[in-house]
């Protein structure tokens, strides 16, 4: 916004202040549909130039945003910051191997078929059964653990999340794309795979010694990332 762009953010269905059930469901297809609905709404607003609309994805939303960009003609360019982009190989490496992934998917299917939603604690320093046990940021009151954060994860999320391939979009996406990442952040190999598949239509900026959570709230990292994204959109909206 400080670079002169009109910016719209929103809470996905079932998250934050958005309504609808189920709550706290990490479903890539559902979230991608929400992004497409948001873009379709945005281009109808009188203050918006529908020929110059871009999508900015952060972390896991990078995969959803890229899927939306592939399907939505209203989105002309794409920027992904600290992108969590996984495929089956990366999922197995990140979640303890094929047997562990299969067990999580089975538990998610069981939770999804139960009469009532099964909520897990998302992040904790004490609960070893939390989805992100011992994780920084989400357990820090001066960072992610704000009053508005419900700190819940719907166990039915496991199958849609773990079977989602966020990288395959790169095979077909022909829109100018910027990736901003760091080897010290989460799964950099996913961003590198994505860049390689996209070829010259994608550009990458790699920052030194920047963690995943630094991209969320470290002022100088956020500013540098935002500057890069603004330059990318300005270049391709001219």
C-alpha positions in Angstrom: 0.0 0.0 0.0 2.9 2.4 0.7 4.0 1.9 -2.9 0.6 3.2 -4.1 -1.2 -0.1 -4.6 -4.7 -0.8 -3.6 -4.4 -3.9 -1.4 -7.2 -6.3 -0.2 -6.7 -8.9 2.4 -9.3 -11.3 3.8 -9.8 -14.2 6.1 -10.5 -17.6 4.4 -13.8 -19.3 5.1 -13.8 -20.8 8.6 -10.8 -18.8 9.7 -10.5 -15.6 11.7 -13.5 -13.3 11.3 -14.9 -15.2 8.3 -17.9 -17.4 8.9 -18.9 -20.8 7.6 -18.1 -24.3 8.7 -16.0 -26.3 9.1 -13.6 -24.1 11.1 -9.8 -24.2 11.0 -9.8 -26.5 7.9 -6.6 -26.3 5.9 -8.1 -27.3 2.5 -6.1 -26.0 -0.4 -8.9 -26.4 -2.9 -11.3 -24.5 -0.7 -8.8 -21.7 0.0 -8.0 -21.4 -3.7 -11.7 -21.0 -4.5 -11.8 -18.2 -1.9 -8.9 -16.4 -3.5 -10.7 -16.7 -6.9 -13.8 -15.3 -5.4 -11.9 -12.4 -3.8 -10.2 -11.6 -7.1 -13.5 -11.7 -9.0 -15.0 -9.3 -6.4 -12.0 -7.0 -6.5 -12.1 -6.4 -10.3 -15.7 -5.2 -10.0 -14.7 -2.3 -7.7 -14.7 1.1 -9.4 -11.4 2.1 -8.0 -9.6 -1.0 -9.4 -8.0 -1.3 -12.8 -9.0 -4.8 -13.8 -6.1 -5.1 -16.2 -3.6 -4.6 -13.4 -4.4 -7.1 -10.6 -1.7 -9.3 -9.0 -1.7 -12.0 -6.4 0.6 -12.1 -3.3 0.9 -15.3 -1.4 2.8 -15.8 1.8 4.0 -19.2 3.1 1.3 -21.9 2.4 -0.9 -19.4 0.7 1.7 -19.2 -2.1 0.5 -22.6 -3.3 -3.1 -21.6 -3.2 -2.3 -18.2 -4.9 -0.4 -19.9 -7.7 -3.3 -22.3 -8.3 -5.7 -19.4 -8.4 -3.4 -17.5 -10.8 -3.4 -20.4 -13.2 -7.2 -20.6 -13.3 -8.2 -16.9 -13.0 -7.7 -14.7 -16.1 -8.2 -11.6 -13.9 -4.8 -12.2 -12.1 -2.0 -10.9 -14.3 1.1 -11.4 -12.1 2.1 -13.4 -9.1 4.5 -12.8 -6.1 5.3 -15.5 -3.5 7.1 -14.6 -0.3 8.6 -17.3 1.9 6.7 -19.8 -0.1 5.8 -23.2 1.3 5.6 -25.1 -1.9 5.5 -28.9 -1.4 5.0 -32.0 -3.5 4.8 -35.6 -2.4 8.6 -35.9 -2.0 8.9 -32.8 0.2 5.8 -33.9 2.2 7.5 -37.2 3.1 10.7 -35.4 4.1 8.9 -32.8 6.2 6.5 -35.2 7.9 8.6 -38.1 8.9 8.4 -40.4 5.9 5.8 -42.3 4.0 4.4 -44.3 7.0 4.0 -41.2 9.1 2.3 -39.4 6.2 -0.1 -42.3 5.7 -0.9 -42.4 9.4 -1.7 -38.7 9.5 -3.9 -39.0 6.4 -5.7 -42.0 8.0 -6.3 -40.0 11.2 -7.6 -37.1 9.2 -10.0 -39.3 7.3 -11.3 -40.7 10.6 -11.7 -37.2 12.0 -13.5 -36.1 8.9 -16.0 -38.9 9.1 -16.8 -38.3 12.8 -20.0 -36.5 13.8 -18.2 -33.6 15.4 -15.1 -31.7 14.3 -11.8 -32.8 15.9 -9.6 -29.8 16.8 -6.0 -30.1 17.7 -3.8 -27.5 19.4 -1.9 -25.9 16.5 1.2 -24.8 18.4 2.5 -25.3 21.9 5.7 -25.4 23.9 4.2 -28.0 26.4 1.8 -30.2 24.4 3.8 -32.7 22.5 0.7 -33.6 20.5 0.4 -30.1 19.1 0.7 -29.9 15.3 3.6 -27.5 15.7 5.2 -28.6 19.0 8.0 -26.3 20.1 7.5 -23.9 17.2 8.6 -20.3 17.7 6.5 -17.4 16.5 3.1 -19.1 17.0 3.9 -19.6 20.7 5.3 -16.1 21.3 2.9 -13.5 22.6 4.9 -10.6 21.0 4.7 -12.3 17.6 2.1 -14.8 16.4 0.3 -15.7 19.6 -2.0 -12.7 19.6 -5.4 -12.6 21.2 -7.1 -13.1 17.8 -5.3 -16.3 17.1 -7.4 -19.3 17.9 -4.5 -21.7 17.8 -6.6 -24.6 16.5 -6.1 -27.1 13.6 -8.9 -29.2 12.2 -7.7 -32.8 12.1 -9.7 -33.3 8.9 -7.1 -31.0 7.2 -4.4 -33.8 7.0 -5.5 -35.4 3.8 -6.2 -32.3 1.6 -3.0 -30.7 3.0 -0.6 -33.6 2.7 -1.9 -34.7 -0.8 -1.7 -31.2 -2.2 0.9 -30.6 -4.9 1.8 -26.9 -4.8 4.6 -27.2 -7.4 2.7 -28.8 -10.3 1.2 -25.4 -11.2 4.6 -24.2 -12.4 4.4 -26.6 -15.4 1.5 -24.6 -16.8 1.5 -21.1 -15.3 2.7 -18.5 -17.8 2.3 -15.4 -15.8 5.2 -13.2 -14.5 6.1 -14.6 -11.1 8.5 -13.5 -8.3 9.7 -15.8 -5.5 11.3 -14.2 -2.5 12.9 -16.8 -0.2 15.9 -17.8 1.9 17.9 -21.0 2.3 17.4 -20.5 6.1 13.6 -20.4 5.7 11.2 -23.4 5.3 11.6 -25.9 2.5 13.6 -23.7 0.1 13.9 -26.8 -2.2 10.2 -26.3 -3.1 10.8 -22.8 -4.3 13.8 -23.9 -6.3 11.8 -26.7 -8.0 9.1 -24.2 -8.8 11.5 -21.7 -10.3 13.2 -24.4 -12.4 9.8 -25.6 -13.8 8.7 -22.1 -14.6 11.9 -21.1 -16.4 12.6 -17.5 -17.5 9.0 -16.3 -16.7 9.9 -16.6 -13.0 12.4 -14.5 -11.0 13.8 -15.3 -7.6 15.4 -13.2 -4.8 17.3 -15.2 -2.2 18.0 -13.4 1.1 20.8 -14.5 3.4 20.1 -15.9 6.9 16.4 -15.0 6.9 14.2 -17.4 8.8 10.6 -18.3 7.8 9.2 -16.2 10.6 11.5 -13.2 9.9 9.5 -12.9 6.7 6.4 -12.5 8.7 7.3 -9.7 11.1 11.0 -8.6 11.0 10.6 -5.0 9.8 13.6 -4.8 7.5 12.8 -8.2 5.9 9.2 -7.3 5.4 10.1 -4.0 3.9 12.7 -5.5 1.5 10.2 -8.2 0.5 7.4 -5.6 0.0 9.7 -3.4 -2.1 10.6 -6.3 -4.3 7.0 -7.3 -4.8 6.0 -3.7 -5.6 8.8 -3.4 -8.2 7.7 -6.7 -9.7 4.1 -5.7 -10.1 5.0 -2.2 -11.3 7.2 -3.7 -14.0 4.5 -6.0 -15.3 1.6 -3.7 -14.9 3.0 -1.0 -17.2 
